[in-house]
Amino acid sequence: MKTHPFNWFATIIAIIAVSIWLLTSYGKIHSTHLTEATISEKVHDDSGYYIQVDGKKLHVKDTSTWMLLEAGEHYEVTYEWYGMKKPYVTDINQAHDEDQIGGGH
């Protein structure tokens, strides 16, 4: 039984398209940096500590950092996510401040 060359071509194109989609959705870490971001809400539950920034719920992995943050204050926030994972804070600093939160001199 002969296969038509179009079938092979369509199969190769489909495999390439699915590979590119998987790579961009699950293989790439997306990062966003916000300046002058205002924390509208701080919450915690059994799954962790979270802040609400610009309509996004961001996971704060360090409990001490979460406790230092204040709702209504302005911060520079960098967060990352990949695949279906929840966005998490990688770096946070008070807006217009060169020291890290809780940083010394």
Phi, psi and omega in degrees: 000130181269143174256145182281139181301332179296324180297317179294318180297314179296321179295316180295316178298317179296318179295319178295316180297316179294321178297316179296317179297316179296319180296314182286331182275321188242341184261347185251134175272123179266139182228140179226137178244126179247132173253146181059035177279135180254129177281117181270337184200145174239129179221157172215149178213194182296335183271350176146192182251135186224153170235150177256116182229122178050041177081003179249140177265114184249135179278131175253111186288330182266115182299321180297319178296316180301321181291332180282338182285147180234135177295141180089352179268158180263136180220158167263122187236132171242129179224157182229159172202159175208147180055229181261011180288151177288144177297140180228147183284128176256332180207135177217138183213149176295140180297138179063031179230134182274341179274150173289161177300130181074006182288153180266194181256000000 
